[in-house]
Amino acid sequence: MSTFKAIVIDKAETGQSVSLKDFDEKDFMDGDVTVRIEYSTINYKDGLAITGKAPVVRRFPMIAGVDFAGIVEQSSDRNWKPGDRVICNGWGLGETHLGAYAQKARVKGGWLVRLPATMSAREAMAVGTAGYTAMLSVMALEQAGLTPAKGPVIVTGAAGGVGSVAVAILSRLGYQVVASTGRMQEADYLKDLGAAEVIDRKEFQGPVKPLAKERFAGGIDSVGSTTLANVLSMTRYGGAVAACGLAGGMDLPTSVAPFILRGVSLLGIDSVMCPIEKRIAAWNRLETDLDRRKLAAMTSEIPLAAVIEKAPAIIGGGVRGRIVVNIG
């Protein structure tokens, strides 16, 4: 087909317009692999792009969506052939390169990761960029020397996409996980994912002390701002915190005290331009270290046509776990 359905963001007289419409293949951007997309997902960045709450989109018109799983249809890249099942996320998809909320995509072969053998396309997008980011965070903490024996780990924004997958992975690996959320009604959900304790995010929203009582051996933070600053002040000597989100803001009102008096490490996690070798390692780990039953329990599904109306909920903190988009 020369045209296909896509969610397209375009400039408008005031702000931007977003609609599900026909898109012509002749308007594809450069790439050497064409993929028929089976599933995508909704990440926090997707919500920002579709609602226009942040300047995510850098060119117009833009097909939204930062990640997909699908089947290669055409390829001039020697590493890929028709029929290969692949995953793509980041690399500017939905920002500077036409993205994933479409029945087809044309991308560079070097952006693709092979779908793990035991994982379906739907499961891959149940993981999505949020879950892949959670896995990168776990790997960074391990590289920094964190082990289950060193004590409890905190996961902030725990009921969201990154947080839900992080809780599930860490608990499976044997960590005592403390889940922080602003939705205490989700406590049973988080305990089912493996959290040993669920606490209110209010504990991390007060004034930031240079050093507070040592509570956590490490943590994964998707919130940023005051929450991350408070987590750092509560991290034990020699601990590490992986920072991978900014739902609470881009500022960081902290001091050098946790770093120079307790030797705490702050680990920055980038999923967009992450080297391909690390991506492959992360997806291999997700295949083995994420309980698929827990993944299924945190996942809901919507059709492509429902993405636009669902986007405001994810940036408003109204989405639990992961949403899979069935491109259909």
Helices and strands as residue ranges (DSSP letters): E 3-11, E 16-24, G 25-27, E 33-41, H 44-51, E 62-63, E 67-75, E 85-89, E 104-107, G 109-111, E 113-114, H 121-143, G 148-150, E 153-155, H 161-172, E 177-181, G 184-186, H 187-193, E 197-200, G 201-204, E 216-221, H 225-233, E 235-243, H 257-261, E 265-268, H 276-289, H 292-297, E 299-303, G 304-306, H 307-315, E 322-326
